[in-house]
Amino acid sequence: MQLFKLFSLNIAFLLLLFTTDTMQTLASERVHPKHEVRAVWLTTIGGLDWPHTYAMSKASKMQQRHELCTILDELKCANINTVLLQTRIRGTVIYPSAIEPWDCCLSGEAGVSPGYDALQFAIDECHKRGMELHAWIVTIPIGKWNAHGCRQLRKLHPQIVKRIGNEGYLNPERAETADYLATLCREITDKYDIDGIHLDYIRYPETWKPRPNSDKGRANITGIARKIYHAVKARKPWVKVSCAPIGKHDDLQRYSSNGWNAYTRVCQDAQGWLREGIMDAIFPMMYFRGNQFYPFALDWEENRYGRMVCAGLGIYFLSGKERNWPLDIIARQMEVLRSNGLGHAYFRSKFFTENTKGIYSFARNQFDRFLSLIPPMTWQHSLPPTPPSRIDITRLEDADHLAWRGASDRSDGPYLTYNIYASATSTVDVADARNLIATRLVDSSLCIPLPKSGMSMNYAITATDRYGNESKPIYTPQALAKQAPTQFLPNDGSKLTLPSKRNVLDADVVAIETLQGGIVCTRPYTGKHIDITSVPEGVYILKSINSKGVAHRIGQFIIKRNNH
C-alpha cells in the first residue's frame, strides 16, 4: 500500500505540473523527449550503494529489503526508467546460482545465502514501479587472488584464470572464457524476468602483460561479447544486451584521448559491436569534462548505428571528497546529450539519491520532471501490439478509476505493459511527453488522483510490448470524461449498506465484482448490510442475482480504509 501511495502522489504531481502556467513557460523552453534512457548504476560491491545492512536475521533481512525499496522509490520519483543492478561482483553473485557462490555483500559472509533471492526481489520491485532492471555483470575481474570467488574459479576452471599482482582475472585469450561468461549470462536470462544483461569491464586490464597485438586483442574481447549476445538472444530476444565501455572510443582527428580510450588502450571495439549488431545499447563511462567529454560524446552519437547510446555521467566528481565539480558541469553535459538524442546514466546511485550538489533536485524538478519511455528495439522486432479495445472510467470526487481490456501482443514477449496519458484539453496528444503520467503498468486498471476535486480530465492508453513497441492509443470518450461523479453505496470498510430490494424482490444473493467483471465474493441479500472486511481496497460493482441466475447491477462502491 505504501507503493500505491507513492505512485499516486507521483501521478498527482505530474498532473499538477500539467495544469500550472509554469509548465508552459519552462526555463529555456527545454524539450522533454518522449523516448529517452534515464539510468543509474546501483552498486552492490562492498554495499557502496546497497545494502547497508547484512541479512543475518529475519529483522535484518527485512531491513535490507526496505533499504532497496527506499532507493527505488527515490529513483522512481526522479523518473529514472532503468536500474543497472550489480548482479555479478567478483566471481560472486547476488542470486542462488549453480555456477558461482553468493557474494558477501548480502549476508556478510561470502558463499552464505541471505535467506532470500535478492535479484528476484529487485526485479519485482523495479517492475512494480515501472522501471526496467538490467543485471550488471562484471566480466573479466574476479577479485583478490585469495578471495572466495577467485579461489572457487581457480579450483573449478584453473585454465581460464590469470594472476596479475594480487588480483585474479578471467583470461580473454582462452576460448573457454567466452563460454563460461555466456553460460553465466544464460543462467540469469533463463531464471529471471530481467530486461537486460549489462556487461562491465569487458576489456583487457591496463596492467595485462604481455600486451596483446591490438587486432588480436580486440578479436578476443569481441568474441566474448558476441558469444554472450547470442546466448541471451537465443533464450529471450527481448532482453537488451549492453555494455559500459571506456568513455572515449579512440583518439579523434582534432582531440586526443590522452592515452585512455577503449579501442586502442584496452582492445574494446564498442562501436564495432554496434555496427555488427551484437549490442543493443552502450553506456560509455564518460567521467570527463570539457573537450574530453563533448567531442567524444558526439563521436558516440555519430557511430551508434541505430542503437541506443546512454552516456554515463561521473556525478561522484560532484563530491568534495573527489574533484568537487560544480553542478553546472553535469547539467551542461545533460543538455548536450539530450540535444543530440542520447540518454544519461548516473554513476552512481548513492551520489544521486543523496542529492550531491543538488543533482537529484535538478533531475527531478527540472531536467527530468516528466516521464519518458525507453526507445524500442525495432531492429529486433518492430510490429506494435494492438491497442486496448475498451476503456471504462469511473469518476470519483477526487480521482478517476480507469480499467481497460482488449490489447494483444504480436511479438514473442511474455506480456504487455501499459502507458497512460492525460490532458485537460479535449484531445490527448500522445506525442507530448508532458501528457505521460504512468508507464509500464502491468495491471489493466489504475486509480488516478486528481490535483483538484471535480476536475475533468481526458485520457489515452497504449500498450507496449517487451521490445518497447507502442500501440496506437485508445481514448476515453469525452462524454464519459465529463459526466458527473458516480454516486457510491456507503460503507465504512467493514460493512456495506445495501440498496432497497423494492425493484429486485426475487433476488436472494448479491455479488461483488471488480470493474473488469471478476467476481470477488457473494453474500446473502438479507438485512441492510453485508460484511466486506475481507474485500481489498478498490472500486467495485454490486449485482443482485435471482433464483434463475439472472444478474442486475444495483450499485457501485469504493473501499478506502485509513488503518495503514
ROTORBA-929868 format. One record per residue: residue in one letter; z, y, x of N, C-alpha, C in turn. Coordinates in steps of 0.001 Angstrom, whole numbers, plus 500000, padded with zeros to 6 digits. Atoms other than C-alpha are relative to their C-alpha. Layout:
// ROTORBA-929868
AZYXZYXZYX ...
//
This chain:
// ROTORBA-929868
M500000498797500814500000500000500000500000501265500856 Q500008498845499106500611502334502936498580500329500436 L501395499780499626496986501846503994499248500639498862 F500663499399501157495837502657500451500322501486499904 K499616498584500042497802505914500562499270500785501069 L500711499335498910496290506812503931498540500197499640 F501404499947500357492787506008502671499771501050498920 S500128499021501081493320508072499527500156501423500506 L499800498671499446494647511033501478498788500450500805 N501169499652499211491660510897503803498833500394499108 I501069499668500939489220510895500869500273501345499352 A499662498716500616491084513756499206499756501153500971 F500232498971498977490911515709502474498515500315500112 L501443499784499909487134515207502666499475500722498773 L500443499316501214486665516243499034500441501455499998 L499521498631499921488785519331499634499138500826500939 L500917499306499094486605520251502601498717500357499294 F501260499751500687483587519941500380500101501197499071 T499872498960501014484975522347497804500427501345500557 T499572498731499429486088525046500223498827500794500528 D501067499139499499483995528003501219499793499822501489 T500124500097498541484720527357504875499007498931500403 M500942501043499642482609524226504771498576500542500075 Q501344499446500023479555526311504009499739500929501181 T500170499069498875480184528589506990500709499461501228 L499389500622498828481218526185509722499662500792501250 A500222499259498765481629527780513117498761499486500703 S501248500267499282478285527906514946499037499104499215 E500902500789500848476641526098511976499781498608500585 R500073501299499342477444522783513604499379498953499086 V500647501058500763475258519895512453500915498774499958 H499195501213500158477046516846511097499057498842499723 P500967501087500189474853513779511635500542498908499093 K499598501095500874474909511014509060500192498721500800 H499890501187499158474404508349511751500419500408501410 E499512499685498662476452508539514949501104499020500370 V498920500858499516478581506175517019501129500885500520 R498785499313499536482116507523517492501009498916500347 A499256501180499552484096505079519557501197500389500857 V498871499835499092487286504654521509500247498667500685 W499565501194499274488255502195524228501501499851499818 L498582500265500213491604500628523291500418498937501007 T499660500831498843493066499186526481501264499191499748 T498802500839500128495473496237526444500600499627501351 I499473500404498701495874495595530195501270500795500309 G498727499346499721499485496330531034500549500797498832 G499548499239501165499923497707527491499738501491500130 L500262498575499763498340501004528594499838500773498700 D500132499377501316497241501865525061500804499240498949 W499293500886500921498706498900523191500011498607500626 P498764499674500722501015497043522887501068500583500923 H498872499456499252504184498823523970501263499182499786 T498875500891500286506449496052522648499545498565500209 Y500319501418499841506467492400523691500406499237498739 A499718500812501181506300489902520813500835498795500416 M499099501069499576509341487808521698500894499513498863 S499218500392501166510929487562518235499215500418498763 K500675499623501240509952487962514596499964501512499849 A499940498552500139511086491581514622499081500707500990 S500842499338499000509304492488517861498517499726499746 K501378500289500369506144490752516673499534500961498905 M500338499052501058506194492904513537499836501408500563 Q500076498679499380506813495986515672498696500155500778 Q501241499949499234503858495137517922498810500223499078 R501105499831500944501529494842514953500048501371499324 H499859498663500592502918498019513425499471501079500950 E500514499046499010502116499872516652498474500096499920 L501459499992500084498480498823516381499530500669498722 C500386499377501273498270499815512725500147501512500050 T499807498552499865499642503253513569498854500624500788 I501131499498499210496967503723516245498733500015499160 L501210500089500803494230502563513879499999501021498867 D499908498946501014495486504911511160499581501349500576 E500332498725499359495215507823513574498510500077500319 L501433500026499712491718506771514641499196500177498719 K500695499876501284490654506426511010499995501446499528 C499902498606500457491878509941510216499102500929500817 A500896499195499165489737511274513086498551499544499863 N501359500480500305486661509465511661499352499227501148 I500527500971499044486323507015514546499405498837499209 N500595501123500726483962504246513420499856498731500842 T500147501162499123484013501868516423501205499902500938 V498873500257499107487006500362518251499582498929501002 L500295500948498919486327498704521621501338499470500502 L498672500550499712489377496442521934499919499038501177 Q500011500845498804490076494909525344500524498615499631 T499724501357500473489971491211524496500142499018501147 R499821500746498756489403489585527892500442500991501064 I499413499034499080491556491255530512499638499646501434 R500302500453498639491552489486533918500103498481500040 G499945501451500117490687485860533293501013499553498972 T499024500259501053493114486060530369499535500717498743 V500506499486501273492648486847526677501147500277499028 I498989499654501005494472488115523576499817499182498720 Y500181500875501156493492485267521237500176498556500466 P499841501409499590494074481473521211498650499419500401 S501284500423499464491226480287523441500093498588500562 A500094501309499371490120476835524506499521500109501440 I500608499795498683488737478390527701500947500696500969 E499127499213499118491239480923529105501375500192499385 P498626499885500498495015481472528829500297501367499407 W499512498736500563496930484159526985500317500988501123 D499564498950499079497369487470528779501474500304499753 C498568499713500110500920488653529401500302501250499176 C499742498721500665500458491970527568500626499827498629 L499500500195501363501391490453524189501409499427499961 S498694500669500045504334488123524855500910500383501155 G499221499677498811505450489455528238499900498940501071 E500119501086499036504571486177529947498602499411499911 A501357500533499982501098485005530979499991498545499548 G500123501360500496499978481852529218500838499688498786 V499106500229501137502503482277526388499486500758498785 S500493499404501246501406482936522804501004501014499450 P499092499050500652502830485987520994500416499547498611 G499629500495501330503082483889517834499039500414498910 Y501037499652500980500006485304516130498710500265500760 D501309499767499410496303485855516752499724501498499997 A500120498542499928496082489454517965498578500476499717 L501383499583500252492288489588517861499684499933498515 Q500248500111501435492106488332514276500702501112499237 F499243498935500657494806490790513236499292501343500175 A500671498726499736492955493695514880498694500111499220 I501244499985500769489650492722513252500280500314498537 D499669499782501416491237492568509801500416501443499753 E499504498640500212492979495910510221498893501040500192 C501129499071499828489842497648511531499094499965498781 H500892500113501145487743496313508680500614500601498742 K499347499351501140490324497451506128499783501507500017 R500147498555499840489829500952507493498532500431500144 G501414499659499922486030500801507514499498500223501414 M500396499836498608485798500612511317499486498671500555 E500458501194499301483871498169513483500964499665501135 L499253500424498824485695496114516094499064499234500921 H500787500667498969483893495134519302500963499403501020 A499149500668499017485530492587521610499549500409501403 W500269499465498664485668494272525028500343498919501023 I499864501094499042485127491683527769499854500534501423 V500092499677498575485954492471531412499406498765500677 T500764501187499601483414490189533071500307499482501402 I499958500515498621483497489928536896501407499952500600 P498661500072499394487080490862537991500901499025499251 I499064500941500631489700488175537332501421500175500531 G498631499653499674492769489867538765500453499592501399 K499407500358498712495097489286541678499794498516500291 W500349501351499596494379486128543660500995498959499498 N498975500954500438497668484512542689500504500266498585 A499625499768501390497867485899539149499559498810499145 H500178501190500832497823483416536270498535499731499667 G501387500200500391494241483968535117499126499546501148 C500791500355498827492733483803538592500356498588500486 R499583501342499559494768480713539507499379498921499118 Q500568500983500919493572478888536409498510499818500245 L501436500087499756489950479739537110499703499311501333 R500202500646498692490255478694540771500203498489499898 K499696501418500175491684475385539624498878499279499255 L500978500658500857489059474644536985498557500209500459 H501379499674499613485958476359538407499984500668501377 P499884499365498677486502476969542125498657500486500549 Q501306499654499445482766477206542813499509501385499571 I500485498694500475482376480473540858500976501137500304 V498991498987499694485423482339542216499891500425501460 K500047499461498638485310484610545271501172500946500210 R498874499128499656488155486391547034499523501183500817 I500220498781499220487924489975548243501363500667500144 G498648499488499814491190491126549784500978499160499214 N499022500704500821493909490225547329499521499820498570 E500547500064501351491574490213544316499021498838499863 G500948501047500300489573487463542660498879500509499110 Y501176499581500781486081487870541199499159498775499664 L501041500975500273483560485697539435498795500349500858 N501099499796499068480588485248541728498677500121499246 P501250499843500747477414486729540170498821499290500643 E501083500680499298475337484827542732499948498502499693 R500014501388500447476209481490541147499534499940498549 A500532500107501359474248480456538039501086499587499008 E498929500448500892477403478854536634500823501158499445 T499246498836500489478993482306536305499419500496498688 A500639499581501246476457483337533677500299499008498879 D499708501026501006477006480036531865501440500124499498 Y498584499913500368480774480466531942500259501196499081 L499771498797500806480761484032530591499302499897498648 A500695500181501277478184483140527936500799499079499083 T499178500911500800480416480277526785501204500717499417 L498843499243500476483407482603526533499600500936498858 C500461499077501047481442485182524505499568499245498749 R500392500828501144480060482408522312501234499539499223 E498767500414500667483594481194521584500520501107499088 I499504498868500792484636484650520377499089500240498804 T500959499771501076481464485074518328500118498942498916 D499874501085500975481889481682516664501287500107499186 K498688500051500653485583482105515856500323501227499156 Y499528498749500599485750485722514720498869500819499373 D500938499103500677484052488180512411499950501331500743 I500101498789499192483516490661515217498704500740499658 D501203499189500179480982493473515049499232500159501295 G500688499841498732480169493475518739500706499280501132 I499489500455498701480619491979522201499681501112500981 H500157498847499110481175494781524716500357499587501428 L499846500501498629480702493923528409500370501127500957 D499516499020499023482636495818531078499944499379501397 Y500021500432498597482326495604534877499000498866500206 I501052500984499809479118493596534602499109500521501134 R500626499421498807478122494537538146500638499391501247 Y499389500382498731478784493876541801501169500933500307 P498942499116499499482130495149543081499479500800501195 E500482499171498892481545498014545502500493499483501361 T499463500566498753483607496064548081499352498657500360 W500610501315499786481341492986547900499301499930501365 K500651500216498691480252491651551303499603498539500122 P501004499008499580477677490924552417499291500606498797 R500711499344501080475818493422550273498704499253499703 P501214500749500326473036491673548354498757500870500127 N501266499305500142469394492581548533499952500607498599 S499909499286501266469007495180545759499294499280498865 D500748500674501056466328493352543812500673498686499598 K499332501263500292468117490024544111501322500238499286 G498725499688500640471457491579543193499819500386498542 R500261499597501384470024493211540084499547498811499153 A500434501192500727468366489942539113501197499119499627 N498805500799500288471744488159539357500784500572498820 I499229499368501074473536490673537126499212499972498697 T500832500052501202470617490835534698500007498604499392 G499947501371500504470706487054534425501251499744499171 I498750500144500762474320487239533264499873500703498656 A500151499239501242473554489957530696499065499278499033 R500995500670500850470529488046529406500591498750499349 K499449501255500522472389484760529003501054500279498928 I498993499646501005475291486407527140499316500485498726 Y500687499436501171472921488306524849499422498884499128 H500637501059500790471005485219523798501024499020499425 A498945500874500526474200483159523409500610500585498731 V499415499329501167475643485705520977499004500046498852 K500995499826501063472425486346519046499613498676499355 A500320501302500580471795482627518573501008499613498924 R498954500316500971475078482438516658500028501006498849 K499908498947501015475245485784514827499136501184500448 P500911498956499517472238488064515276500420501417499641 W499542498660500358474011490992513598501093500528500934 V498968499543499068476706491131516312499329500789501126 K500573499135498967475928494007518678500464499541501383 V499642500237498605475841493296522394499817501319500741 S500035498712499297476660496340524513500675499853501350 C499315499994498712477904497233527978500394501425500356 A499531498706499508479643500060529816499573500146501461 P500463499851498616477527500836532897500600501226500676 I499661498774499277478317503361535614499252501167499335 G500531498892500798477666506785534049498713500621500492 K501270499488499462474769507721536350499129498799500353 H500833501178499778471901505257536274499513499926501449 D500494499974498624470394506329539612499815501471500386 D500342498635499597469514509422541634498839500510499150 L501091499363500720467317511858539696499161500824500967 Q500887499245499121464459513868541085500653501264500519 R499391498721499614466499517077541134501490499894500263 Y498546500097499871470050515768541113500384498666500634 S499509501196499337471767513312543425501217499458499255 S498809500619500591474328510827542120501163499969500976 N498960499957498958476317511410545309500492498602500384 G499676501333499520476201507728546181500683499095499009 W499320500834500992477773506461542959499123499897498757 N500878500200501148475309505036540456499911498521499682 A500061501380500472474582501882538504498928499185500705 Y501171500777499593471135500835539703500030499611501473 T500071500259498556471318501161543499501331499525500564 R498704500259499373475039501067544264500590498652499599 V499312501218500456476218498135542107499058499028499289 C501010500961500501472946496412541054500069499808498485 Q499821500040501449473338497271537378498821500737499342 D501226499409500536469966497860535705500106500168498485 A499745499852501440471235499027532311498780500514499245 Q501201499521500686468061500927531472498956498894499891 G500882501154500083466069497809532266500421499042498899 W499512500864501072468294495854529860499602500553498635 L500456499385501247467484498354527116498501499758499808 R501455500185500075463790498087527917499654498550499643 E500256501415500283463893494276527865500503499594498624 G499446500323501309465894494311524653501147499023500048 I498840500894499912468975492427525890501308500781499918 M498838499213500380471360495237524966499641500748498714 D500181499216501219471752496745521504500517501419500177 A499395498679499778473827499648522799500582500041501402 I499288499813498736475217501076526005500976501157499853 F498943498988499980478340503126526610500205500436501452 P499857499614498587477750504715530055501270500808500230 M498702499364499700481018505814531644499745501317500725 M500408498709499451480188509488532143501212500888500261 Y498753499304499712483509510615533589499785501039501091 F500390498964499035482000513621535352499873501330499260 R500171498682500607481341517303534748498815500703500658 G501063499179499440478653519909535316498716499233500216 N501283500642499699475465518703536997500125498509500311 Q499816501442499889476982515271537462500099499356498606 F499949500509501377477096514952533651498691500251499251 Y501089499655500928474331516813531792498647499399500371 P501319500592499696471169515736533697499989498481499829 F499938501457500088472338512132533748500127499537498546 A499962500300501438473159512191530022498598500052499409 L501376499889500485469612513369529315499144498851500519 D500735501141499461468309510601531583500221498750499150 W499733501125500895470037508013529386499239500175498689 E500686499760501269468583509644526288498506499726500116 E501445500167499816465050509595527707499606498558500267 N500296501397499674465329505910528618500807499043499120 R499204500819500922467057504471525557499172498922499311 Y500909500997500569464013502538524271500374499629498562 G499696500199501409465097502969520659501348499394499707 R498674500600500211468569501514521186501081501090499966 M498892499051500117471987503149520795500552500351501380 V499325499531498793473462505257523587501188500844499561 C498759499303500343477055506412523270500725500306501313 A499461499627498691478344508346526271501526499944500015 G498553500044499817481853507597527495500510501298500587 L499429498721499571483960510740527894501328499761500702 G498769500187499222486678510907530555501100500937499556 I498981499086500519489311512530528373501327499843500739 Y498783500120499194492009511200530707500066501108501048 F499993498878499063490925514048533019500594501266499386 L499303498867500627492441516431530467501478500018500380 S498585500119499673495842515179531573500334500761501284 G499538499296498803497777517285534032500282499068501152 K499761500976498944498546514092535952498697499571500666 E501305500340499435494817513627536539499385501273500576 R500665498823499448492495516607537007500239501264499189 N499591498837500794493856518879534279498804500822499518 W501154499292500546490449519726532804500392500788498762 P499818499321501292490397522339530028499200499266498926 L500677500666501105489339521074526605498542500420499894 D501367499498500131486189523210526741498982499106500706 I500943500862499275484612520824529265499563498840499118 I500321501128500869484822517853526895499286500483498738 A500624499489501231483944519944523831498537500344500233 R501385499639499694480790521255525512499156498745500208 Q500720501252499819479799517750526550499676499352498650 M500221500587501319480199516542522971498890500721499247 E501053499219500654477989519354521681498628499601500534 V501288500347499403475215518474524130499594498574499621 L500307501375500393475455514762523365499460499956498577 R500438500025501401475155515376519622498630500641499832 S501287499310500143472266517800520001498851499149500517 N501033500889499480470390515033521837500059498603499375 G499981501248500744471191512272519360500810498888500621 L499154501010499354473812510488521495501384499993499365 G498639500097500487477174509208520318501008500324501087 H498952499737499009480516509727522059501125498979499851 A498911500970499942483304507364523113501087500546500908 Y498875499440499258486760508332524341500659498940500883 F499200500841499118488383506775527382501243500802500423 R499794501161500831490935506034526418500862500377498806 S499349499724501277492846505698523125501258500864500125 K498717499299499885496237506957524320499809501504500172 F500208498576499766494881510284525567499415500679498763 F500568499441501229493035510738522283501071500165498928 T499024499930501090495805509899519811501208500862500360 E498905499101499621498388511825521842499554501460500056 N500523498637500150496157514881521384500075500795501309 T499976499339498700495896515671525090499098501235499990 K500712498718499983494845519329525425499356500332498642 G500538499713501329494119519291521665498731499253499656 I501250500714500240491244516740521837499978499341498630 Y499966500657501315492381514882518712499805501026498888 S500134498949501018492747518074516688498576500534499940 F501373499507499952489334519279517853499058499012499315 A500880501003500596487686515991516860500220499900498496 R499718500224501419489437515563513522499680501217499143 N500085498813500846489416519132512268498720500800500167 Q501216499220499768486201520469513767498775499113500231 F501240500633499587483688518276515518499624498796499128 D500262501216500788484029515020513552500732500046498664 R499218499858501228485538516347510355499401499231498833 F500622500796501045483059514368508250499635498621500544 L500303501382499623482328510648508272498574499848500510 S501359500344499589479309509064509902499832498487499932 L500344501412499979477559505721509633499493499618501383 I500523500489498727476710503597512661498500499770499844 P501443500186500130472952503610513322499640498530499783 P500394501392500267471188500490512007499263499361501165 M500730500759498977469852497771514321498645499566499423 T501284500304500630466331497992512913499134499088500854 W500761500899499140464947496128515934500375498542499766 Q499549501356500291466935493091514785499643499595498572 H500304500229501421466443493396511019499897501371499341 S500224498656500548465078496322509003499847500047498483 L500161500013501453464877495221505354501344500306499351 P498693499623500548467654497052503475500383499149498803 P499583500737501201469726495398500749499586500746498742 T500243499326501277469127496137497095501251500799499641 P498825499201500348471416498851495670500804499357498880 P499280500442501192474164498213493133499188500326498746 S500782499790501218472679497916489651500788500711498909 R499189499375501050475575499392487711501251500609500616 I498726499367499636478467501806488205500789500252498724 D499070499654501080481424502011485842500983501016500544 I499065498969499557483512505169486102501057500213498929 T498869499715500878486942505626484573500650501278500488 R499479498698499594488134509211484599501469500107499637 L498586499729500190491825509866485051500218501499500154 E499751498565499895493501513238485090499875500496501434 D500003499553498613493819513369488869499207499083500915 A500766500936499176491449510610490035498851499421499180 D501101500748500615488233508759489312500035498587500547 H500065501388499570488077504987489397498567499523499849 L501364500495499991484678503592490373499994498495500213 A500244501422499787483551499988490082498499499780499880 W501449500191499983480074498695490812499676498533500206 R500425501393499889478081495485490868498487499939500206 G501429500236500023474671494022491470499266500095501313 A500714499909498729473841494685495128499770498593500561 S500272501301499381472238491812497011499439500199501398 D500387499924498588471656491158500702498642499349500202 R501284500595499651468229490495502163499943499685501497 S499908500415498602469464489595505642500810498719500052 D499207501216499845471344486621507050501453500314500342 G498619499625499734474601488548507403500947499397498976 P499049500682500880477786487238505790500383500773498748 Y499587499233501179478487490092503358499481501429500102 L500372498590500067477648493623502250501245500867500011 T498968498980500165479773496733502545499377501165499244 Y500468498934500883479535499909500503500434501369500509 N499726498608499654479403503663501080500002500826498721 I499899499141501178480410506317498562499761501449500410 Y500298498580499824479040509860498364500490500744498767 A499498499212501117480485512623496203499526501442500127 S500431498611500012479367516081495159500429500640498694 A499672499246501211480469518764492704498745500501499312 T501268499585500595476799519559492072499389498838499231 S500595501027500850474582517662489659499273498935500801 T500715500952499169472638515997492475500828499687501240 V499264500425498815474405513985495167498975499722501106 D500943500145498893472450514368498414500563498986500990 V499473501043499125472985511099500296499524500172501440 A500411499713498622471219512514503365500974500940500691 D499042499033499468474048515043503827501325499296500278 A498768500703499625476969513538505763501239500643499407 R498840499334500589479284516108504194500346499428498629 N499740500635501293478974514173500922500553498587500139 L499546501366499746480019510875502524501528499966500030 I498538499982500084483621510143501521500640498646500282 A499439501314499673484046506397502155498870499130500545 T501018500843499363482200503912504385500520498585500189 R499720501401499679482071500151504959501099499389499120 L499051500606500921484089499256501857499589498558499738 V500288501402500281484351495503501392500143499730498508 D499809500162501440485683495672497818498966500819499235 S500989499299500827483397496802494982500661500892498964 S499349499012500859485807499297493465500866500899500862 L499178499053499250487745502345494586500525501071499063 C499402498887500737490130504876493082499964501228500897 I500237498816499177489202508337494342500876501149499497 P499165498864500425491897511050494186499198501291500036 L500708498721500079490660514484493192500862501112500581 P499217498905499429491691517652495060500562500947498948 K499536499149501101492070519470491719500020499175498738 S499869500767501224493289517970488465498881500353499025 G501054499776500970490486517521485939498661500380500586 M501251499609499350487779518317488492498903498979499697 S501119500869500312484344516896487648499158499782501248 M500781500344498820482559515050490472498896499025499612 N501071500973500128479299513135490691500001499116501237 Y499911500963498909478962510041492838498684499247500184 A501080500925499683476372507859494563500579498896500862 I499508501149499242476940504397496002498804499276500613 T501023500789499312474875502498498568500635498742500573 A499564501231499342475129499012500020499446499978501423 T500424500106498610474919498324503757500166498566500470 D499871501348499464474178495001505446500629500041501392 R499289500057498732475712493815508721499197500588501155 Y500820499357498978472804495264510688500047501529499885 G499908498564500201473591498737509319498913500576499117 N501034499509500911470589498968506973500626500386498670 E499393499465501213471486501072503947499004499948498838 S500844500068501185470138500541500441499736501399499435 K500145498777500775468835503227498151501252500198499158 P498761499766500753471619504885496156499855499715498517 I499893499973501443472706504352492606500979501110499663 Y499222498813500324474171507408490898500807499776498720 T499259499997501254476873507859488298499239500845498994 P500658499169501025475316509058485039500777501288499781 Q499323498702500145476045512750484584500822500058498722 A499250499968501258477146512175481004501369499363500187 L498713500628499726479838509820482244500850500850500910 A499252499223499025480790512064485123500689501197499377 K499442498792500601481527514953482765500839499710498761 Q499250500308501205483287513072479979501481500312500187 A498570499678499967486890513822479089500775498823500577 P499195501082499441489601511838480851500387498968498944 T499654501085500906490318508448479280501483500051499633 Q498613500106500444493493508099477204500478498578500293 F499504501303499577495591505259478597501213499584499178 L498825500539500663498095502989476925501220500232500885 P498821499697499175501623503939478070500668498736500533 N499216501075499417503608501715480410500909500592501055 D499062499551498967506492502014482850499920499145501258 G500147500896498864505191499486485371500590498627499753 S499405501294500353507205496703483740499567499543498614 K500390500316501372506323496888480040498855500907499567 L501145499267500538503067497930478355500149500096498495 T499936499791501450503120499434474864498680499570499380 L501194500528500645500663497565472644499538500923498871 P500485499242501156498405499336470129500309499247498710 S499731500623501293498929498643466432498985498906499718 K500894501101500338497445495395465080499243500248498694 R500598499745501323496094497102461945498550499536499936 N501425500327500043492454496534462911499675498626500577 V500238501322499403492874493162464601501115499053499556 L498875500754500530495261491314462302499970498524500386 D500089501427499693493918487883463248500142499697501480 A499888500206498554494440488386466999501382499473500347 D498735500595499602497121486172468500500326500235501473 V499837499888498557496575486865472221499324501275500485 V500669498905499296495809489840474436499723499537501426 A500385500331498629494025489519477771499933501276500824 I500091498880499065494394491858480724498872499689500975 E501161500202499145491114492254482631499870501135501003 T500368498952499055490019494127485722498770500730499477 L501186499258500415487268496717485401498719499225500286 Q501165500825499712484909494113486849499884498798499065 G500084501069500987485669491700483995500808498766500309 G499180501159499672488029489280485726501306500007499227 I498755500098500771490944488037483606501178499841500959 V498802500044499164494298488728485275501041499082499392 C499025500830500698496538487135482655499833500196498493 T499963499845501459497054486651478905501452500045499555 R498654499878500563500062487435476743499917499842498479 P499981500060501471501049486731473118499944501415499408 Y500124498683500648500083489610470797501070500085498922 T498864499901500916503541489927469247500900501129500471 G499095498925499650506005492759469136499266501258500434 K500553498711499613505446496228470554499668500102501487 H500189499897498563505401495467474292499649498633500594 I500204501218499216504221492903476816500470500256501421 D499506499924498627505549492150480289498820500108500976 I501061499828498997503325493430483167500586500092501413 T499360499872498684505747493158486082499229499257501095 S500734500777498993503535490570487811498580500515500233 V501365499475499874500336492617487433499989501069501095 P500031499000498916499425494579490602499604501379499493 E500429498653500336498878498335490556498481500056499870 G501436499859500188495442499377489325499665500419498590 V500503499622501315493308500180486291499518498740499294 Y500305501234500711492898497505483602499498500283498581 I500462499989501374491247496807480249500831498990499220 L499238500888500878493249495284477379499090499551498866 K500823500550501064491406492974474983500826499079499115 S499378500943500927492526491130471866499078498794499847 I500781501218500169491403487527471330500492499296498738 N499592500651501254491362485907467861499912498485500124 S499949501461499982491589482246466919498660499361500309 K501330500515499701487814481826467319499545500351501415 G500334499639498635487891483203470856499218501283500130 V500733498739499961486227486495469916500916501099500546 A499192498972499331487434489362472124499561501392499564 H500257498601500304487713493059471273500787500876500976 R499319499055499114488515495886473624500893500902499158 I499070499195500793491621497669472340500693501093500815 G499414498908499222492544499985475222499889499781501496 Q499933500055498547492916500723478915501373500479500450 F498744499497499455495945501300481106499936499989501518 I499920499933498547496799502166484677501442499781500413 I498658500284499498499786500793486572500196500749501312 K499632499272498777501336503150489136501512499936500116 R498553500142499809504734502297490488500443500888501159 N499469499097498963506933504513492660501124499352500780 N498915500717499319509042501829494323499645499627501424 H500330500270498612507402501945497786499618501292500663 
//
